[in-house]
């Protein structure tokens, strides 16, 4: 799945001065991470925004829509179509909900399954 490079560049510019944002390519798009969690992403031609379950209703009222991956509803995530991110002010309006939601999250820890140990070696 290709993503809108122009929208990604606009998001990149919007978060350029923030030291806590990391950009990563994932799921055929690009994600902007805060505390190792996706806050905002670009997939296809729309913005994917993590607003949390508390901010979901307000985000839908502002023009967002339910976000799905296949048949699964992505709880706490909304899609923001091009019609509600058309200018820079509108794009910037989506960032506070996402960054606030994710800045409260604790950084994720590497999964124990990712740590490879030789058989018989001590766990430390």
C-alpha positions in Angstrom: 0.0 0.0 0.0 1.5 3.3 -1.1 1.2 6.4 1.0 0.8 10.1 0.2 4.4 11.4 0.2 3.1 15.0 0.2 1.0 14.5 3.3 3.9 12.7 5.0 6.2 15.6 4.2 3.6 18.0 5.7 3.4 15.9 8.9 7.2 15.7 9.0 7.4 19.6 8.8 4.7 19.9 11.5 6.7 17.8 14.0 10.2 18.8 13.0 10.9 20.8 16.1 9.8 18.1 18.5 12.7 16.0 19.9 10.3 13.3 21.2 9.0 12.3 17.7 10.6 9.4 15.8 9.6 8.6 12.2 9.4 4.9 11.2 8.2 3.2 8.0 5.6 0.5 8.8 2.6 -1.2 7.4 3.3 0.2 3.9 3.1 3.8 5.2 5.0 6.0 7.7 4.4 6.4 11.4 5.4 9.2 13.7 6.1 7.7 17.2 6.1 9.2 20.7 7.4 7.1 23.5 7.8 4.2 21.0 4.1 4.3 20.2 2.4 5.5 17.0 0.8 8.9 17.5 0.2 9.8 13.8 0.7 7.9 10.6 0.1 8.3 6.9 -1.4 5.4 5.1 -2.8 5.8 1.6 -4.1 9.3 1.3 -5.2 9.9 4.8 -3.9 10.6 8.3 -4.2 7.9 10.9 -4.4 9.5 14.4 -4.2 7.8 17.8 -6.7 9.8 19.9 -7.3 7.2 22.7 -10.7 6.0 23.7 -11.4 9.3 25.6 -10.8 11.4 22.5 -12.6 9.2 20.0 -16.0 10.9 20.0 -14.5 14.3 19.6 -12.3 13.2 16.8 -15.2 11.7 14.9 -17.1 14.9 15.4 -14.2 16.8 13.9 -14.4 14.8 10.7 -12.4 11.6 11.6 -13.8 8.2 10.9 -13.5 4.7 12.4 -10.2 3.1 11.3 -10.0 -0.6 10.4 -7.2 -3.0 9.5 -9.0 -5.7 7.6 -12.1 -6.5 9.7 -10.5 -5.3 12.9 -11.6 -2.0 14.3 -8.6 -0.1 15.6 -9.8 1.2 19.0 -8.6 4.7 19.9 -7.6 5.4 16.3 -9.3 7.5 13.7 -8.7 8.2 10.1 -8.6 11.8 9.0 -9.4 12.1 5.3 -7.8 14.7 3.0 -10.9 16.9 3.4 -10.1 17.6 7.1 -6.3 17.9 6.6 -6.3 20.1 3.5 -4.4 23.0 5.0 -1.6 23.3 7.6 -3.8 24.7 10.3 -6.2 21.7 9.9 -3.3 19.3 9.9 -1.8 20.8 13.0 -5.1 20.6 14.8 -4.9 16.8 14.8 -1.5 16.6 16.4 -2.3 17.7 20.1 -4.7 14.8 20.7 -2.3 12.3 19.3 0.8 13.5 21.1 -1.0 14.0 24.4 -2.5 10.5 24.2 0.9 8.9 23.4 3.0 11.1 25.7 1.1 9.6 28.6 2.0 6.1 27.5 5.0 4.3 28.9 7.6 3.3 26.4 7.3 -0.3 25.3 9.9 -2.8 26.3 11.5 -5.3 24.0 9.6 -8.5 24.1 11.3 -11.4 25.8 10.7 -13.4 22.6 13.0 -11.0 20.8 15.9 -11.7 23.1 17.9 -14.7 21.8 19.8 -16.7 24.2 22.0 -19.7 23.7 20.7 -22.9 25.2 22.1 -23.4 28.7 23.3 -19.8 29.1 22.4 -17.9 32.3 19.5 -15.4 31.9 21.7 -12.5 32.8 
